[in-house]
């Protein structure tokens, strides 16, 4: 046998192979192989994919970068934005609570002044109560405002978590507004009532030259009292005082004629008795007021104590 290479031997297999047809798996690698059957779909798709990436690599890379950036925004930046917006509103709630808390001492001082029957400086309670009222209104406005709006794609879970805080603020503000409203009403009530029933000196005897002045003073007192009583604010605790005051005014309007007749006719005994009656009726109104002030003081102290608890709980929830 001639010396041949392995490749040369494979080139002549057809001459010695039974049947004269060499199977494809034998001829592979000899340079005469042919592909038998259809090409694998997977190989075609992979080849196409590689070719597409090669031909469009700039677009593919850009798309990948954009997709990665979008994912980073959605998973990283967007939640941080939502959290930041929620924290900003929480800080607003905290500031509102702290402001209301800072006015509590003034409100208690105003309550003490307003409920003291002997108080002569009711106007001193106006300023602290105004600050307390404004703080209550500010908290109510914040609690009543809708939750912050969010930019597109920013998750709402942090802002939604503000809803319980918002509800607590509404409740605390409602309590504060209720107390401040009634305290302001009490001060107004007392200032009006203090201008009523300002009896002039009621002598048992008077000179003819003094009768006109005395008659005018009594008439002016009755007019002033009627006007003051017509403007008294309504309050569950104070309405009883209003009823007693209206009754006392009706008595004084009937009393006026009898007293002036007694003074004019020189009936000193009757005039003195009538003067004592008038003073007694006014004293009864004062006593009714003192009792109402004691009841009001107990109610307001209880409400302010409850409000302080609500403020502390609110500060804890936003802290």
Protein Blocks (a to p, Z undefined) as FASTA:
>chain_A
ZZddfklmmmmmmmmgghhiacfklmgonlpaccedjddfklmmmmmmmmmmmmmmmmmm
mmmmmmmmmmmmmmmmmmmmmmmmmmmmmmmmmmmmmmmmmmmmmmmmmmmmmmmmkbcb
lmlmmmmmmmmmmmmmmmmmmmmpccddddehiafklmmmmmmmmmmmmmmmmmmmmmmm
mmmmmmmmmmmmmmgoiacdddfbdcfklmmmmmmmmmmmmmmmmmmmmmpccdfklmmm
mmmmmmmmmmmmmmmmmmmmmmmnopaklmmmmmmmmmmmmmmmmmmmmmmmmmmmmmmm
mmmmmmmmmmmmmmmmmZZ
